[in-house]
Amino acid sequence: MKKLFLSAAVLLCGLTAFAQGSTNLQIFYDFGKDRKIVTTTLEGFYNDKWGNTFFFIDYDYAPKSDFPNGTYFEIARCLNFWQNSALAPLSFHVEYNGGVYNKYGINHAFLTGVDWFLHNSDFRNTLNFKVLYKYIVGVEQKVPMQFTAVWGLQDLFGAKGLRFSGFVDVWNEGDKAIVLSEPQLWYNFGTEHFNLGGEIELGWNFGGATGFTVNPCLGMKWVF
């Protein structure tokens, strides 16, 4: 799957606060070993007076298949009724995620905790830290916690239209620590809608694998 799934997971509760809402469609080709799949991601982020909402839905399409062979859904809400106070960077976070891949379930997961949002003066560069209690249905967890960092850097190295974003999730299942990170690099071609770029899925004990895995992807993104 493209993300945890993960998480944030991703999550992007710190996405540019100057926008009231944004929806985009991403299409990736995964070059990873034993992957070679296409993934579509429908993603949305919306601000309001009570906080913000983030969601995404992944579909995976295997070669020579007449139907999707995997899907993953994640939705998160950051509640912040005190946006005009000194505690404005602090939000209360709730989240659900789950899915299925190749007939194997990605167990329901419920998360709750806090989010701390950092940004520069024009909100073009953002950083979120999340500390979350994580309950995974049917999975033993010695430490039922997840730690997440989410970042976004606009016009990287002064190159207008170049955006570097991504997340890192760390959590526990059984006796294993699991790490997932998906840094993305996008270039906007002079329009607010069309972007080309890609991501690299970096995992540690993720998705049934043992040890470190790398799955590079190329993609395009259309912002509605």
Backbone bond lengths (Angstrom), bond angles and torsions (degrees), N, CA, C in turn:
res aa  C-N    CA-C-N  psi(-1)  N-CA   C-N-CA  omega(-1)  CA-C   N-CA-C  phi
1 M - - - 1.451 - - 1.521 109.56 -
2 K 1.298 115.04 155.21 1.458 119.56 -176.12 1.506 110.73 -67.21
3 K 1.360 118.08 -37.45 1.445 120.33 -179.12 1.507 109.59 -137.95
4 L 1.195 120.23 173.43 1.458 127.70 174.37 1.447 117.57 -47.90
5 F 1.304 53.12 -43.03 0.673 43.43 135.84 1.076 28.72 56.94
6 L 1.545 126.72 16.20 0.825 88.15 -151.75 0.648 77.94 -111.16
7 S 1.896 111.99 147.55 1.265 136.14 158.18 0.739 105.42 75.64
8 A 2.747 105.25 -110.91 0.549 146.13 -127.98 0.140 97.23 -106.48
9 A 1.764 85.83 32.60 0.332 87.83 -26.50 1.622 51.09 15.87
10 V 0.985 115.14 -71.45 1.199 121.84 -127.71 0.964 41.53 -155.68
11 L 2.812 23.23 30.26 1.434 94.75 101.57 1.503 109.20 -128.03
12 L 1.310 115.33 158.05 1.456 118.52 -177.73 1.512 110.11 -123.07
13 C 1.297 117.94 53.65 1.460 119.05 179.97 1.522 110.96 -68.61
14 G 1.318 116.67 -12.88 1.456 118.27 178.04 1.509 113.91 -101.90
15 L 1.315 117.34 17.37 1.454 120.51 178.04 1.522 109.95 -61.69
16 T 1.283 116.61 150.06 1.459 124.21 -172.35 1.516 114.16 -31.76
17 A 1.328 115.00 114.28 1.455 120.67 -173.87 1.520 112.18 -77.21
18 F 1.346 118.11 -8.19 1.456 118.58 179.98 1.526 111.87 -79.98
19 A 1.324 118.55 -9.52 1.458 122.08 179.46 1.520 110.28 -98.70
20 Q 1.332 117.33 139.89 1.456 121.28 177.92 1.527 111.19 -79.08
21 G 1.320 116.72 -28.38 1.448 119.14 -179.57 1.509 111.49 -173.28
22 S 1.329 116.31 152.24 1.454 120.93 -179.80 1.522 108.89 -154.89
23 T 1.345 115.23 136.67 1.458 121.37 175.79 1.518 108.33 -128.63
24 N 1.333 117.59 137.75 1.462 119.81 178.94 1.522 110.81 -141.73
25 L 1.337 114.74 157.10 1.463 122.87 175.83 1.521 108.31 -117.90
26 Q 1.333 116.48 125.36 1.465 122.15 178.63 1.527 109.22 -113.48
27 I 1.332 116.42 140.54 1.459 122.31 176.10 1.525 107.79 -126.28
28 F 1.345 116.44 122.13 1.455 122.01 -176.68 1.527 111.16 -121.65
29 Y 1.340 114.83 148.28 1.461 120.23 164.71 1.514 107.73 -112.73
30 D 1.334 116.09 124.27 1.460 122.58 -175.17 1.533 109.38 -93.70
31 F 1.335 116.66 118.32 1.470 122.11 -179.41 1.522 112.59 -91.52
32 G 1.328 118.55 3.31 1.455 121.86 -175.35 1.517 113.29 -62.48
33 K 1.314 115.22 156.58 1.462 121.53 179.22 1.521 109.97 -59.31
34 D 1.328 116.38 132.70 1.465 123.27 -179.22 1.526 112.38 61.35
35 R 1.320 118.02 18.91 1.468 120.47 178.15 1.526 108.86 -107.98
36 K 1.342 117.63 -82.50 1.469 122.47 178.74 1.527 111.29 48.68
37 I 1.324 115.54 50.71 1.454 121.04 -177.57 1.524 110.36 -124.44
38 V 1.326 115.50 160.88 1.459 122.33 172.11 1.528 108.15 -101.96
39 T 1.325 116.08 136.92 1.461 121.07 177.79 1.522 109.25 -126.34
40 T 1.320 116.68 132.10 1.460 121.04 170.47 1.525 108.51 -107.77
41 T 1.319 115.13 140.43 1.462 121.13 179.20 1.527 109.14 -129.32
42 L 1.313 116.43 120.64 1.459 121.95 171.36 1.519 106.98 -100.08
43 E 1.337 115.61 121.61 1.464 120.86 -169.84 1.524 109.42 -130.51
44 G 1.324 116.51 140.55 1.455 120.18 178.50 1.515 111.72 -140.89
45 F 1.335 115.75 146.35 1.468 122.38 176.46 1.529 108.13 -141.04
46 Y 1.334 116.88 130.99 1.453 121.32 -173.06 1.530 110.65 -140.50
47 N 1.322 116.09 128.15 1.462 122.81 175.16 1.525 110.83 -93.56
48 D 1.314 116.80 150.03 1.453 121.76 170.68 1.529 108.81 -154.33
49 K 1.320 117.06 -177.01 1.464 121.34 -175.41 1.527 112.95 -68.49
50 W 1.321 117.01 -17.57 1.464 120.49 -178.68 1.525 112.78 -102.00
51 G 1.329 118.27 0.13 1.457 120.53 -179.56 1.511 111.43 139.45
52 N 1.335 117.62 -134.45 1.454 120.92 178.82 1.520 111.52 -153.31
53 T 1.318 115.29 159.74 1.462 123.01 179.96 1.519 109.41 -126.90
54 F 1.333 115.42 136.51 1.464 121.03 177.01 1.522 108.84 -130.02
55 F 1.341 116.83 139.46 1.458 120.25 174.23 1.516 109.58 -147.70
56 F 1.328 116.28 157.84 1.463 120.37 165.76 1.521 109.00 -152.44
57 I 1.332 114.52 153.03 1.460 122.54 177.09 1.521 107.68 -128.43
58 D 1.320 116.60 121.12 1.460 122.91 177.07 1.529 110.43 -99.90
59 Y 1.326 115.67 140.62 1.458 121.79 166.95 1.525 108.01 -127.69
60 D 1.332 116.43 133.06 1.460 122.28 175.85 1.525 109.87 -106.10
61 Y 1.355 115.19 140.75 1.460 121.17 -177.81 1.527 108.18 -127.14
62 A 1.332 116.59 111.11 1.461 121.25 179.84 1.521 110.35 -82.62
63 P 1.351 117.64 153.20 1.468 120.21 177.69 1.528 111.53 -59.87
64 K 1.307 116.04 144.68 1.458 123.37 175.44 1.528 112.77 59.62
65 S 1.324 116.62 29.27 1.453 120.57 176.96 1.525 109.62 -113.15
66 D 1.335 116.01 141.72 1.458 120.58 -178.38 1.527 112.72 -89.50
67 F 1.333 117.56 3.36 1.455 120.52 -177.83 1.535 108.41 -156.33
68 P 1.332 118.09 160.42 1.463 120.00 177.97 1.530 110.32 -60.87
69 N 1.342 115.96 143.17 1.464 118.78 -179.74 1.527 111.91 -107.26
70 G 1.324 116.73 8.65 1.461 118.67 177.01 1.512 110.95 -169.93
71 T 1.322 115.43 149.18 1.457 120.28 174.83 1.524 108.86 -148.32
72 Y 1.337 115.57 151.24 1.463 121.05 179.80 1.520 108.03 -145.86
73 F 1.328 115.87 136.30 1.459 121.97 -177.29 1.526 109.64 -126.31
74 E 1.314 115.34 135.62 1.459 120.38 177.31 1.522 108.99 -140.95
75 I 1.325 115.72 135.65 1.454 120.01 176.25 1.519 108.41 -140.80
76 A 1.325 116.35 137.31 1.455 121.44 -176.73 1.521 109.93 -138.70
77 R 1.310 115.13 147.44 1.453 121.58 178.65 1.524 109.07 -129.55
78 C 1.335 116.43 127.03 1.460 122.01 171.75 1.530 107.75 -103.75
79 L 1.315 116.93 118.40 1.456 122.69 179.92 1.522 109.79 -97.89
80 N 1.340 115.38 128.85 1.458 120.57 -178.83 1.528 108.05 -150.82
81 F 1.350 114.95 97.86 1.459 120.41 179.91 1.534 111.80 -90.71
82 W 1.326 116.83 -0.56 1.464 122.99 -172.23 1.528 110.87 -119.68
83 Q 1.335 116.50 39.46 1.457 121.54 -172.95 1.524 113.69 -65.07
84 N 1.313 118.10 -18.87 1.465 120.99 -179.60 1.526 112.74 -102.84
85 S 1.341 116.96 15.74 1.460 121.17 -179.51 1.518 110.35 -109.13
86 A 1.344 115.47 178.59 1.462 120.70 178.73 1.524 111.93 -67.27
87 L 1.345 117.14 -17.80 1.462 121.34 179.54 1.531 112.18 -95.20
88 A 1.322 117.44 17.95 1.465 121.37 -177.92 1.532 114.09 -53.58
89 P 1.356 120.25 -35.80 1.469 118.99 -179.41 1.523 114.21 -68.31
90 L 1.344 118.04 -15.01 1.460 121.99 -175.47 1.524 110.65 -94.78
91 S 1.345 116.94 128.31 1.458 121.83 177.12 1.521 109.75 -129.33
92 F 1.334 115.13 156.19 1.461 122.65 172.61 1.525 107.37 -94.10
93 H 1.334 116.98 129.22 1.460 122.68 -170.17 1.524 110.79 -115.21
94 V 1.342 117.20 132.28 1.467 122.60 171.58 1.527 107.75 -130.58
95 E 1.341 116.53 147.08 1.474 120.03 -172.34 1.517 111.16 -154.79
96 Y 1.321 115.17 149.23 1.466 122.56 169.31 1.517 108.63 -131.46
97 N 1.352 116.63 143.19 1.455 119.89 168.96 1.523 110.78 -150.34
98 G 1.335 115.72 156.97 1.458 122.16 179.61 1.519 109.99 173.42
99 G 1.335 116.08 168.24 1.455 119.30 -179.33 1.517 112.59 176.93
100 V 1.316 115.73 -160.09 1.457 121.79 179.35 1.525 108.12 -149.27
101 Y 1.345 117.01 144.22 1.458 121.10 179.46 1.522 108.76 -143.64
102 N 1.346 115.76 121.38 1.465 120.50 -179.26 1.527 111.94 51.30
103 K 1.325 116.36 44.44 1.469 124.48 177.81 1.524 113.20 72.64
104 Y 1.346 118.37 1.66 1.448 121.04 177.40 1.529 109.18 -103.40
105 G 1.317 115.53 132.29 1.451 119.60 -176.42 1.517 113.52 -75.94
106 I 1.333 115.51 143.71 1.465 122.61 167.06 1.524 104.76 -100.92
107 N 1.308 116.80 104.73 1.459 122.83 -166.88 1.526 112.40 -54.95
108 H 1.339 114.48 147.01 1.458 120.21 173.31 1.530 109.56 -52.09
109 A 1.330 115.92 135.80 1.460 120.69 175.74 1.525 108.74 -132.97
110 F 1.331 114.86 135.53 1.457 121.71 179.67 1.524 108.06 -122.25
111 L 1.332 116.63 129.79 1.459 121.15 -176.50 1.525 110.45 -129.03
112 T 1.319 115.04 147.33 1.458 120.29 174.13 1.523 108.71 -152.96
113 G 1.324 115.90 147.46 1.453 119.96 -178.70 1.513 111.33 170.00
114 V 1.334 115.87 -146.18 1.460 120.70 -176.01 1.522 110.40 -126.56
115 D 1.320 114.44 154.46 1.462 123.80 -179.85 1.530 107.98 -129.10
116 W 1.338 116.18 135.10 1.469 121.33 176.52 1.514 108.20 -119.65
117 F 1.336 116.96 124.45 1.459 123.67 -170.29 1.522 110.34 -110.21
118 L 1.349 116.45 125.30 1.458 123.32 176.49 1.527 108.80 -117.55
119 H 1.338 116.86 147.47 1.461 120.04 -178.97 1.524 109.87 -160.36
120 N 1.331 115.28 162.06 1.462 118.74 173.28 1.530 109.35 -86.07
121 S 1.315 117.80 -175.93 1.470 120.99 -170.78 1.519 113.67 -64.73
122 D 1.340 118.71 -30.17 1.467 120.04 -178.42 1.530 112.87 -106.51
123 F 1.342 117.33 10.32 1.466 123.44 176.32 1.526 113.13 64.55
124 R 1.311 118.47 17.04 1.468 119.98 179.23 1.525 111.44 -80.64
125 N 1.323 116.39 -24.43 1.456 121.42 175.92 1.526 108.39 -119.49
126 T 1.331 116.48 122.93 1.458 121.22 -174.18 1.519 110.98 -131.74
127 L 1.332 114.48 155.97 1.465 121.64 177.75 1.516 108.54 -150.00
128 N 1.334 116.71 129.98 1.466 122.96 176.37 1.518 110.29 -119.49
129 F 1.322 115.53 137.97 1.458 122.21 168.99 1.520 108.22 -115.47
130 K 1.336 116.64 133.52 1.456 121.54 179.97 1.527 110.30 -127.37
131 V 1.322 115.61 135.00 1.462 122.33 172.43 1.516 106.22 -120.03
132 L 1.348 117.22 115.36 1.456 121.80 -168.34 1.522 111.95 -130.36
133 Y 1.318 115.95 139.07 1.465 121.75 165.39 1.524 107.14 -79.02
134 K 1.357 117.25 130.98 1.457 120.79 -175.63 1.521 110.49 -126.03
135 Y 1.328 115.81 121.11 1.460 121.54 176.34 1.522 108.75 -112.38
136 I 1.346 117.14 118.69 1.456 122.99 178.63 1.519 108.22 -107.32
137 V 1.317 117.51 119.38 1.461 122.19 -176.61 1.528 110.55 -61.81
138 G 1.342 117.07 125.86 1.455 121.79 175.67 1.510 115.98 76.41
139 V 1.331 118.08 11.03 1.465 121.57 -178.48 1.528 109.27 -122.21
140 E 1.331 116.19 130.71 1.465 121.11 177.15 1.536 109.29 -71.10
141 Q 1.324 115.68 134.49 1.462 120.87 179.65 1.524 109.08 -135.44
142 K 1.306 116.23 113.51 1.460 119.56 177.01 1.520 110.51 -71.95
143 V 1.325 115.79 -34.45 1.470 121.30 176.95 1.529 106.87 -128.00
144 P 1.333 118.72 95.79 1.476 120.85 -175.40 1.530 112.49 -78.96
145 M 1.315 115.57 61.32 1.456 121.51 -176.94 1.520 109.80 -132.52
146 Q 1.330 115.62 155.96 1.460 121.53 170.29 1.521 108.96 -135.65
147 F 1.315 115.62 137.05 1.459 122.59 176.52 1.523 107.24 -116.21
148 T 1.324 115.95 129.52 1.459 120.95 -173.65 1.527 110.66 -133.35
149 A 1.317 115.75 138.77 1.468 122.08 169.58 1.521 107.46 -124.80
150 V 1.340 116.20 134.93 1.460 122.29 -179.68 1.525 108.12 -129.52
151 W 1.334 117.68 133.05 1.455 119.41 -177.27 1.524 111.41 -134.06
152 G 1.329 115.20 158.42 1.456 122.29 174.12 1.517 109.60 -150.52
153 L 1.320 117.11 124.36 1.465 123.35 -179.38 1.521 108.37 -123.54
154 Q 1.326 116.69 115.51 1.456 121.84 -176.97 1.527 110.91 -96.32
155 D 1.344 116.23 143.51 1.467 123.05 -178.80 1.526 110.51 55.13
156 L 1.326 115.08 54.06 1.459 122.93 -177.39 1.525 111.15 -57.85
157 F 1.344 115.70 135.33 1.474 122.78 -179.83 1.529 111.91 57.40
158 G 1.329 116.86 25.35 1.459 120.75 179.13 1.513 114.40 78.48
159 A 1.342 117.56 4.89 1.469 121.33 179.47 1.522 109.19 -85.97
160 K 1.312 117.03 108.53 1.464 121.44 -176.60 1.527 110.61 -61.94
161 G 1.317 116.34 128.04 1.452 121.69 179.09 1.513 114.43 95.60
162 L 1.341 117.93 -6.72 1.459 121.25 -179.28 1.530 109.46 -94.83
163 R 1.323 117.00 121.73 1.461 121.85 -176.78 1.526 111.03 -123.16
164 F 1.330 115.68 132.54 1.464 122.86 176.20 1.525 107.74 -115.43
165 S 1.319 116.42 120.64 1.456 120.72 -177.34 1.522 109.71 -142.01
166 G 1.331 116.17 172.21 1.453 118.98 177.97 1.511 112.25 156.93
167 F 1.334 114.98 -170.15 1.458 120.58 -179.13 1.523 109.92 -152.03
168 V 1.321 114.77 163.78 1.461 123.53 170.83 1.519 107.32 -133.57
169 D 1.333 117.54 126.84 1.464 123.40 175.60 1.525 109.04 -117.52
170 V 1.323 115.75 138.56 1.465 121.93 175.41 1.523 107.46 -131.25
171 W 1.346 117.13 124.66 1.462 120.75 177.34 1.520 109.67 -151.33
172 N 1.339 116.32 -176.17 1.458 122.16 -172.71 1.517 111.08 -129.50
173 E 1.334 115.67 137.78 1.455 121.59 170.80 1.516 107.80 -136.12
174 G 1.350 117.19 118.46 1.457 120.89 -176.21 1.509 111.10 62.10
175 D 1.334 116.81 -126.17 1.465 120.60 179.43 1.525 112.18 -100.44
176 K 1.342 116.43 15.39 1.461 120.52 -176.97 1.519 112.22 -113.29
177 A 1.323 115.48 135.20 1.457 120.94 167.44 1.527 107.71 -86.82
178 I 1.334 116.10 136.16 1.460 121.08 -177.90 1.519 108.86 -120.55
179 V 1.327 115.62 135.62 1.459 121.85 178.85 1.524 107.88 -127.72
180 L 1.325 115.18 134.34 1.462 120.07 175.08 1.520 109.18 -136.62
181 S 1.323 115.61 131.35 1.459 120.87 176.02 1.519 108.68 -136.97
182 E 1.337 116.36 141.39 1.458 120.92 179.01 1.527 110.15 -135.98
183 P 1.315 117.89 78.85 1.469 119.94 174.72 1.524 110.97 -69.25
184 Q 1.330 116.18 137.21 1.455 122.58 179.80 1.528 110.21 -122.89
185 L 1.316 115.45 145.02 1.459 122.06 174.73 1.518 108.27 -127.72
186 W 1.358 116.88 122.44 1.460 122.11 -177.97 1.516 110.19 -126.60
187 Y 1.335 115.16 144.22 1.459 120.17 173.33 1.521 108.58 -121.48
188 N 1.324 115.60 128.09 1.457 122.43 179.43 1.525 110.04 -93.51
189 F 1.325 116.72 125.16 1.466 121.70 -173.55 1.524 112.26 -91.14
190 G 1.317 115.43 59.37 1.454 120.00 172.47 1.505 114.92 70.75
191 T 1.323 118.10 11.89 1.456 122.53 176.74 1.510 107.50 -135.48
192 E 1.297 117.43 151.14 1.453 119.92 -179.26 1.518 112.37 -72.71
193 H 1.343 117.57 -9.51 1.458 120.32 -172.50 1.526 114.96 -99.24
194 F 1.345 119.08 -48.71 1.457 122.84 -165.42 1.523 111.92 -97.65
195 N 1.351 115.56 130.11 1.461 122.21 178.87 1.524 109.82 -135.87
196 L 1.333 116.23 142.85 1.457 122.47 170.93 1.518 109.05 -118.64
197 G 1.330 115.95 148.97 1.461 119.30 179.54 1.510 110.80 168.62
198 G 1.322 115.59 -136.42 1.452 119.64 -178.64 1.508 111.55 171.06
199 E 1.317 114.27 -173.28 1.456 120.78 -179.85 1.521 109.36 -147.67
200 I 1.326 115.68 164.45 1.457 122.64 173.01 1.521 107.54 -125.69
201 E 1.326 116.63 119.86 1.461 120.50 174.94 1.516 108.63 -85.57
202 L 1.325 116.57 116.47 1.461 123.57 179.04 1.523 108.04 -111.02
203 G 1.319 117.22 119.23 1.461 120.22 -176.50 1.503 113.35 -128.99
204 W 1.322 114.45 151.89 1.468 121.95 172.62 1.527 106.83 -128.95
205 N 1.327 117.13 113.53 1.469 122.65 -176.70 1.525 111.76 58.46
206 F 1.321 117.27 32.03 1.463 121.38 -175.94 1.522 111.32 -101.46
207 G 1.340 116.00 142.57 1.453 121.54 173.92 1.515 113.90 65.42
208 G 1.339 117.16 32.49 1.452 121.24 179.79 1.513 114.85 86.18
209 A 1.337 117.78 -7.91 1.472 121.34 178.89 1.529 109.90 -80.83
210 T 1.320 115.34 158.11 1.458 121.94 175.81 1.519 108.53 -112.28
211 G 1.321 116.10 126.73 1.450 120.29 -179.99 1.520 112.11 86.78
212 F 1.333 115.09 -155.45 1.461 122.31 -170.45 1.525 111.32 -91.03
213 T 1.341 116.34 134.23 1.467 121.51 176.92 1.527 109.83 -130.56
214 V 1.351 115.34 149.87 1.461 121.89 178.58 1.518 108.56 -132.78
215 N 1.328 117.14 125.81 1.462 121.76 179.13 1.526 109.45 -131.26
216 P 1.333 117.61 99.11 1.479 120.73 179.96 1.526 111.32 -79.67
217 C 1.337 116.14 146.37 1.465 122.08 179.68 1.518 109.47 -136.41
218 L 1.329 115.83 144.26 1.457 122.36 168.80 1.521 108.38 -108.64
219 G 1.350 115.68 147.54 1.456 115.75 -176.71 1.506 114.04 -160.66
220 M 1.328 113.64 177.64 1.446 122.45 174.38 1.515 107.96 -134.88
221 K 1.334 115.88 154.56 1.468 120.57 -177.89 1.520 108.89 -137.38
222 W 1.329 115.24 135.03 1.457 121.67 174.95 1.524 108.37 -117.75
223 V 1.340 115.74 122.27 1.458 122.00 179.69 1.523 108.27 -96.94
224 F 1.305 116.50 122.07 1.474 121.47 -176.86 1.527 110.91 -80.61
